[in-house]
């Protein structure tokens, strides 16, 4: 009888290990084409996922799967992923190290001012209030890590929030849409370049 339970336990462990290995292979192969094998994408229009909080990645993959967040390429990629695959992929990328970009010293001030202090006159809160002083985010509140994210990708997302195209934060009463709507093109560019070099 004890042998029977031992065999069942070993089978379960091997099954879980095989599932994790399969999901890691998905991340390394299928996801890597756009996001890089280590989660650092080489195309500035595609997000780097390295070091992102797993629950945030899970939330976004689920949003692509449900159609709440629209992107034909991502929707096609996640269609056949199981819930376990999504979690394993998110865990895989959470354990990778983000590559931090650089910014010219004379371009730091404008982005830093917005990120660290916001703009009281325009009703723009400091980005670091949610995303942390070093851009590591806030896992407990499911606010994403931003450090090292491509400036182009951050710009595209802020523009999508501003236009209302991106609506994946309804539980926070459209917070990012409201903030982005108050940002000028130059301010978006400034803060996006600052975030790329933040660490």
Phi and psi in degrees as GROMACS dihedral restraints (atoms count N, CA, C in turn):
[ dihedral_restraints ]
;  ai    aj    ak    al  type     phi  dphi    fc
    3     4     5     6     1   -63.0    20    10
    4     5     6     7     1   -36.7    20    10
    6     7     8     9     1   -63.9    20    10
    7     8     9    10     1   -38.7    20    10
    9    10    11    12     1   -61.6    20    10
   10    11    12    13     1   -46.3    20    10
   12    13    14    15     1   -65.6    20    10
   13    14    15    16     1   -36.7    20    10
   15    16    17    18     1   -64.8    20    10
   16    17    18    19     1   -41.6    20    10
   18    19    20    21     1   -64.0    20    10
   19    20    21    22     1   -41.9    20    10
   21    22    23    24     1   -63.3    20    10
   22    23    24    25     1   -44.4    20    10
   24    25    26    27     1   -62.1    20    10
   25    26    27    28     1   -44.4    20    10
   27    28    29    30     1   -63.3    20    10
   28    29    30    31     1   -40.3    20    10
   30    31    32    33     1   -62.2    20    10
   31    32    33    34     1   -41.2    20    10
   33    34    35    36     1   -64.4    20    10
   34    35    36    37     1   -46.6    20    10
   36    37    38    39     1   -60.5    20    10
   37    38    39    40     1   -44.5    20    10
   39    40    41    42     1   -65.1    20    10
   40    41    42    43     1   -37.0    20    10
   42    43    44    45     1   -64.8    20    10
   43    44    45    46     1   -43.3    20    10
   45    46    47    48     1   -64.5    20    10
   46    47    48    49     1   -45.0    20    10
   48    49    50    51     1   -60.9    20    10
   49    50    51    52     1   -41.7    20    10
   51    52    53    54     1   -65.2    20    10
   52    53    54    55     1   -40.3    20    10
   54    55    56    57     1   -63.3    20    10
   55    56    57    58     1   -44.9    20    10
   57    58    59    60     1   -62.8    20    10
   58    59    60    61     1   -42.5    20    10
   60    61    62    63     1   -62.9    20    10
   61    62    63    64     1   -40.4    20    10
   63    64    65    66     1   -62.8    20    10
   64    65    66    67     1   -44.1    20    10
   66    67    68    69     1   -66.6    20    10
   67    68    69    70     1   -37.0    20    10
   69    70    71    72     1   -63.9    20    10
   70    71    72    73     1   -36.9    20    10
   72    73    74    75     1   -66.6    20    10
   73    74    75    76     1   -36.8    20    10
   75    76    77    78     1   -59.7    20    10
   76    77    78    79     1   -48.0    20    10
   78    79    80    81     1   -60.7    20    10
   79    80    81    82     1   -43.3    20    10
   81    82    83    84     1   -73.3    20    10
   82    83    84    85     1   -29.2    20    10
   84    85    86    87     1  -103.1    20    10
   85    86    87    88     1   -67.2    20    10
   87    88    89    90     1   -64.5    20    10
   88    89    90    91     1   -48.8    20    10
   90    91    92    93     1   -75.0    20    10
   91    92    93    94     1   -31.6    20    10
   93    94    95    96     1   -63.0    20    10
   94    95    96    97     1   -26.1    20    10
   96    97    98    99     1   -56.1    20    10
   97    98    99   100     1   -35.3    20    10
   99   100   101   102     1  -107.5    20    10
  100   101   102   103     1   -37.5    20    10
  102   103   104   105     1  -101.1    20    10
  103   104   105   106     1     0.6    20    10
  105   106   107   108     1    83.0    20    10
  106   107   108   109     1   147.0    20    10
  108   109   110   111     1   -62.4    20    10
  109   110   111   112     1   -25.8    20    10
  111   112   113   114     1  -107.8    20    10
  112   113   114   115     1    14.7    20    10
  114   115   116   117     1    84.0    20    10
  115   116   117   118     1     5.0    20    10
  117   118   119   120     1  -107.7    20    10
  118   119   120   121     1   102.6    20    10
  120   121   122   123     1   -71.2    20    10
  121   122   123   124     1   151.4    20    10
  123   124   125   126     1   -96.2    20    10
  124   125   126   127     1   -13.9    20    10
  126   127   128   129     1   -96.0    20    10
  127   128   129   130     1   120.2    20    10
  129   130   131   132     1   -65.3    20    10
  130   131   132   133     1   -11.1    20    10
  132   133   134   135     1   -89.4    20    10
  133   134   135   136     1    -8.4    20    10
  135   136   137   138     1  -109.4    20    10
  136   137   138   139     1   139.1    20    10
  138   139   140   141     1   -73.0    20    10
  139   140   141   142     1   145.8    20    10
  141   142   143   144     1   -82.6    20    10
  142   143   144   145     1   136.5    20    10
  144   145   146   147     1  -108.2    20    10
  145   146   147   148     1    -7.9    20    10
  147   148   149   150     1   -60.3    20    10
  148   149   150   151     1   128.7    20    10
  150   151   152   153     1    79.7    20    10
  151   152   153   154     1     3.6    20    10
  153   154   155   156     1   -74.4    20    10
  154   155   156   157     1   143.4    20    10
  156   157   158   159     1   -60.0    20    10
  157   158   159   160     1   131.8    20    10
  159   160   161   162     1   -60.1    20    10
  160   161   162   163     1   -37.5    20    10
  162   163   164   165     1   -66.4    20    10
  163   164   165   166     1   -30.8    20    10
  165   166   167   168     1   -70.8    20    10
  166   167   168   169     1   -42.9    20    10
  168   169   170   171     1   -62.3    20    10
  169   170   171   172     1   -42.3    20    10
  171   172   173   174     1   -58.8    20    10
  172   173   174   175     1   -46.5    20    10
  174   175   176   177     1   -58.5    20    10
  175   176   177   178     1   -44.0    20    10
  177   178   179   180     1   -70.4    20    10
  178   179   180   181     1   -39.7    20    10
  180   181   182   183     1   -63.8    20    10
  181   182   183   184     1   -38.7    20    10
  183   184   185   186     1   -65.7    20    10
  184   185   186   187     1   -36.5    20    10
  186   187   188   189     1   -66.3    20    10
  187   188   189   190     1   -39.2    20    10
  189   190   191   192     1   -65.6    20    10
  190   191   192   193     1   -40.4    20    10
  192   193   194   195     1   -65.2    20    10
  193   194   195   196     1   -39.0    20    10
  195   196   197   198     1   -82.2    20    10
  196   197   198   199     1   -17.9    20    10
  198   199   200   201     1    93.5    20    10
  199   200   201   202     1    -1.8    20    10
  201   202   203   204     1   -61.9    20    10
  202   203   204   205     1   -38.8    20    10
  204   205   206   207     1  -109.1    20    10
  205   206   207   208     1   123.9    20    10
  207   208   209   210     1   -98.5    20    10
  208   209   210   211     1   124.9    20    10
  210   211   212   213     1  -164.4    20    10
  211   212   213   214     1   110.5    20    10
  213   214   215   216     1   -54.8    20    10
  214   215   216   217     1   -40.8    20    10
  216   217   218   219     1   -65.6    20    10
  217   218   219   220     1   -46.8    20    10
  219   220   221   222     1   -68.7    20    10
  220   221   222   223     1   -38.3    20    10
  222   223   224   225     1   -59.2    20    10
  223   224   225   226     1   -42.2    20    10
  225   226   227   228     1   -66.1    20    10
  226   227   228   229     1   -37.7    20    10
  228   229   230   231     1   -68.0    20    10
  229   230   231   232     1   -35.0    20    10
  231   232   233   234     1   -94.7    20    10
  232   233   234   235     1    -7.3    20    10
  234   235   236   237     1   -51.1    20    10
  235   236   237   238     1   -45.4    20    10
  237   238   239   240     1   -97.5    20    10
  238   239   240   241     1     9.2    20    10
  240   241   242   243     1   -79.6    20    10
  241   242   243   244     1   134.9    20    10
  243   244   245   246     1   -80.6    20    10
  244   245   246   247     1   168.6    20    10
  246   247   248   249     1   -60.2    20    10
  247   248   249   250     1   -38.3    20    10
  249   250   251   252     1   -66.4    20    10
  250   251   252   253     1   -38.1    20    10
  252   253   254   255     1   -60.8    20    10
  253   254   255   256     1   -45.5    20    10
  255   256   257   258     1   -59.3    20    10
  256   257   258   259     1   -46.2    20    10
  258   259   260   261     1   -63.8    20    10
  259   260   261   262     1   -44.0    20    10
  261   262   263   264     1   -65.7    20    10
  262   263   264   265     1   -40.0    20    10
  264   265   266   267     1   -63.7    20    10
  265   266   267   268     1   -44.2    20    10
  267   268   269   270     1   -61.8    20    10
  268   269   270   271     1   -42.1    20    10
  270   271   272   273     1   -64.2    20    10
  271   272   273   274     1   -40.8    20    10
  273   274   275   276     1   -58.6    20    10
  274   275   276   277     1   -50.2    20    10
  276   277   278   279     1   -70.8    20    10
  277   278   279   280     1   -30.3    20    10
  279   280   281   282     1   -61.9    20    10
  280   281   282   283     1   -27.9    20    10
  282   283   284   285     1   -91.4    20    10
  283   284   285   286     1     5.8    20    10
  285   286   287   288     1   -96.1    20    10
  286   287   288   289     1   158.3    20    10
  288   289   290   291     1   -97.7    20    10
  289   290   291   292     1   127.8    20    10
  291   292   293   294     1   -71.5    20    10
  292   293   294   295     1   144.6    20    10
  294   295   296   297     1   -92.3    20    10
  295   296   297   298     1   126.9    20    10
  297   298   299   300     1   -91.2    20    10
  298   299   300   301     1   136.1    20    10
  300   301   302   303     1   -82.9    20    10
  301   302   303   304     1  -167.1    20    10
  303   304   305   306     1  -133.1    20    10
  304   305   306   307     1   163.3    20    10
  306   307   308   309     1  -145.2    20    10
  307   308   309   310     1   144.2    20    10
  309   310   311   312     1   -65.3    20    10
  310   311   312   313     1   139.9    20    10
  312   313   314   315     1   -58.2    20    10
  313   314   315   316     1   -33.1    20    10
  315   316   317   318     1   -80.5    20    10
  316   317   318   319     1    -0.2    20    10
  318   319   320   321     1  -108.6    20    10
  319   320   321   322     1    -0.6    20    10
  321   322   323   324     1   -71.1    20    10
  322   323   324   325     1   -43.3    20    10
  324   325   326   327     1   -54.5    20    10
  325   326   327   328     1   -48.4    20    10
  327   328   329   330     1   -64.3    20    10
  328   329   330   331     1   -46.1    20    10
  330   331   332   333     1   -68.0    20    10
  331   332   333   334     1   -39.2    20    10
  333   334   335   336     1   -63.1    20    10
  334   335   336   337     1   -40.4    20    10
  336   337   338   339     1   -58.8    20    10
  337   338   339   340     1   -46.1    20    10
  339   340   341   342     1   -68.8    20    10
  340   341   342   343     1   -45.9    20    10
  342   343   344   345     1   -62.9    20    10
  343   344   345   346     1   -43.0    20    10
  345   346   347   348     1   -91.7    20    10
  346   347   348   349     1   -26.8    20    10
  348   349   350   351     1  -124.9    20    10
  349   350   351   352     1   -11.7    20    10
  351   352   353   354     1    65.9    20    10
  352   353   354   355     1  -157.6    20    10
  354   355   356   357     1  -142.5    20    10
  355   356   357   358     1   100.0    20    10
  357   358   359   360     1   -59.4    20    10
  358   359   360   361     1   -40.7    20    10
  360   361   362   363     1   -62.7    20    10
  361   362   363   364     1   -32.6    20    10
  363   364   365   366     1   -97.1    20    10
  364   365   366   367     1    -0.2    20    10
  366   367   368   369     1    71.7    20    10
  367   368   369   370     1    32.2    20    10
  369   370   371   372     1  -103.1    20    10
  370   371   372   373     1   115.7    20    10
  372   373   374   375     1   -74.5    20    10
  373   374   375   376     1   160.3    20    10
  375   376   377   378     1   -64.0    20    10
  376   377   378   379     1   133.2    20    10
  378   379   380   381     1   -59.1    20    10
  379   380   381   382     1   -35.6    20    10
  381   382   383   384     1   -68.2    20    10
  382   383   384   385     1   -15.1    20    10
  384   385   386   387     1   -60.3    20    10
  385   386   387   388     1   -32.5    20    10
  387   388   389   390     1  -106.7    20    10
  388   389   390   391     1   -36.7    20    10
  390   391   392   393     1   -98.3    20    10
  391   392   393   394     1     0.9    20    10
  393   394   395   396     1    85.5    20    10
  394   395   396   397     1   152.9    20    10
  396   397   398   399     1   -61.8    20    10
  397   398   399   400     1   -28.2    20    10
  399   400   401   402     1  -109.7    20    10
  400   401   402   403     1    13.3    20    10
  402   403   404   405     1    77.6    20    10
  403   404   405   406     1    15.5    20    10
  405   406   407   408     1   -79.8    20    10
  406   407   408   409     1    -5.8    20    10
  408   409   410   411     1    76.7    20    10
  409   410   411   412     1  -169.7    20    10
  411   412   413   414     1  -138.1    20    10
  412   413   414   415     1    95.7    20    10
  414   415   416   417     1   -59.8    20    10
  415   416   417   418     1   -35.8    20    10
  417   418   419   420     1   -62.7    20    10
  418   419   420   421     1   -35.8    20    10
  420   421   422   423     1   -95.9    20    10
  421   422   423   424     1    -1.0    20    10
  423   424   425   426     1    62.1    20    10
  424   425   426   427     1    33.8    20    10
  426   427   428   429     1   -87.7    20    10
  427   428   429   430     1   126.9    20    10
  429   430   431   432     1   -70.3    20    10
  430   431   432   433     1   154.0    20    10
  432   433   434   435     1   -71.6    20    10
  433   434   435   436     1   140.5    20    10
  435   436   437   438     1  -117.7    20    10
  436   437   438   439     1   -20.0    20    10
  438   439   440   441     1   -52.6    20    10
  439   440   441   442     1   133.1    20    10
  441   442   443   444     1    76.4    20    10
  442   443   444   445     1     1.0    20    10
  444   445   446   447     1   -68.3    20    10
  445   446   447   448     1   142.3    20    10
  447   448   449   450     1   -53.9    20    10
  448   449   450   451     1   135.0    20    10
  450   451   452   453     1   -62.2    20    10
  451   452   453   454     1   -38.2    20    10
  453   454   455   456     1   -63.8    20    10
  454   455   456   457     1   -44.5    20    10
  456   457   458   459     1   -64.5    20    10
  457   458   459   460     1   -44.8    20    10
  459   460   461   462     1   -60.6    20    10
  460   461   462   463     1   -41.4    20    10
  462   463   464   465     1   -60.3    20    10
  463   464   465   466     1   -47.0    20    10
  465   466   467   468     1   -61.0    20    10
  466   467   468   469     1   -39.3    20    10
  468   469   470   471     1   -71.2    20    10
  469   470   471   472     1   -40.3    20    10
  471   472   473   474     1   -65.0    20    10
  472   473   474   475     1   -37.6    20    10
  474   475   476   477     1   -65.6    20    10
  475   476   477   478     1   -38.2    20    10
  477   478   479   480     1   -67.6    20    10
  478   479   480   481     1   -39.0    20    10
  480   481   482   483     1   -64.2    20    10
  481   482   483   484     1   -43.4    20    10
  483   484   485   486     1   -62.2    20    10
  484   485   486   487     1   -39.3    20    10
  486   487   488   489     1   -79.8    20    10
  487   488   489   490     1   -14.2    20    10
  489   490   491   492     1    89.8    20    10
  490   491   492   493     1     1.1    20    10
  492   493   494   495     1   -66.0    20    10
  493   494   495   496     1   -39.2    20    10
  495   496   497   498     1   -97.8    20    10
  496   497   498   499     1   124.4    20    10
  498   499   500   501     1  -134.2    20    10
  499   500   501   502     1    41.9    20    10
  501   502   503   504     1   -95.4    20    10
  502   503   504   505     1    21.3    20    10
  504   505   506   507     1  -130.5    20    10
  505   506   507   508     1    37.9    20    10
  507   508   509   510     1   -58.1    20    10
  508   509   510   511     1   -31.3    20    10
  510   511   512   513     1   -66.9    20    10
  511   512   513   514     1   -15.3    20    10
  513   514   515   516     1  -106.3    20    10
  514   515   516   517     1    25.7    20    10
  516   517   518   519     1    55.5    20    10
  517   518   519   520     1    45.7    20    10
  519   520   521   522     1    58.1    20    10
  520   521   522   523     1    36.2    20    10
  522   523   524   525     1   -54.6    20    10
  523   524   525   526     1   -49.6    20    10
  525   526   527   528     1   -67.5    20    10
  526   527   528   529     1   -33.1    20    10
  528   529   530   531     1   -63.0    20    10
  529   530   531   532     1   -42.2    20    10
  531   532   533   534     1   -66.4    20    10
  532   533   534   535     1   -41.2    20    10
  534   535   536   537     1   -67.9    20    10
  535   536   537   538     1   -48.9    20    10
  537   538   539   540     1   -62.7    20    10
  538   539   540   541     1   -30.9    20    10
  540   541   542   543     1   -64.4    20    10
  541   542   543   544     1   -20.0    20    10
  543   544   545   546     1   -96.5    20    10
  544   545   546   547     1    -1.3    20    10
  546   547   548   549     1   -95.0    20    10
  547   548   549   550     1   135.9    20    10
  549   550   551   552     1   -80.7    20    10
  550   551   552   553     1   169.1    20    10
  552   553   554   555     1   -58.3    20    10
  553   554   555   556     1   -43.2    20    10
  555   556   557   558     1   -64.6    20    10
  556   557   558   559     1   -40.3    20    10
  558   559   560   561     1   -65.5    20    10
  559   560   561   562     1   -40.1    20    10
  561   562   563   564     1   -61.2    20    10
  562   563   564   565     1   -45.6    20    10
  564   565   566   567     1   -63.0    20    10
  565   566   567   568     1   -43.2    20    10
  567   568   569   570     1   -62.2    20    10
  568   569   570   571     1   -48.2    20    10
  570   571   572   573     1   -72.5    20    10
  571   572   573   574     1   -32.0    20    10
  573   574   575   576     1   -66.4    20    10
  574   575   576   577     1   -41.3    20    10
  576   577   578   579     1   -69.0    20    10
  577   578   579   580     1   -35.0    20    10
  579   580   581   582     1   -66.9    20    10
  580   581   582   583     1   -42.8    20    10
  582   583   584   585     1   -61.1    20    10
  583   584   585   586     1   -38.7    20    10
  585   586   587   588     1   -58.1    20    10
  586   587   588   589     1   -30.7    20    10
  588   589   590   591     1  -102.3    20    10
  589   590   591   592     1     3.7    20    10
  591   592   593   594     1   -77.0    20    10
  592   593   594   595     1   138.7    20    10
